Amino acid sequence: MPTIRDLVAAIRDREGVQAVVVLGRDGLVIDGQGESGVDTEHVAAHVPPVLIAADELGLSSQAGALQTAVLEHERGYAIVSAVSMDAVLLVLASPTVNLAQLLYELRRNRANIASLV
């Protein structure tokens, strides 16, 4: 059976993926890998406020809790995916990533990812 480390490595190995972090909703890193220069703990610490704001937006608009958020920045993407009540997956990707395929794979494997955390 694959481990959380295997999951992180498999996503990290995708072309265009710069970092993958599994973290608790408190922002503490459970596991993570990134290119040199990416401080996974520092990046993870910024995720909880995004989760809170996205959940509040979803609830106030009656759309429900956050499943996945895609943030497009000048030089890449940040994908935040709530995989369980306790864990979040953060993927940082370059602008060249096949975003549609990556999002599809994350959504398709959400239950498998949740079972590992």
Secondary structure, 3 states (H helix, E strand, C coil): CCCHHHHHHHHHCCCCEEEEEEEECCCCEEEEEECCCCCHHHHHCCHHHHHHHHHHHHHHCCCCCCCEEEEEECCEEEEEEECCCCEEEEEEECCCCCHHHHHHHHHHCHHHHHHHC
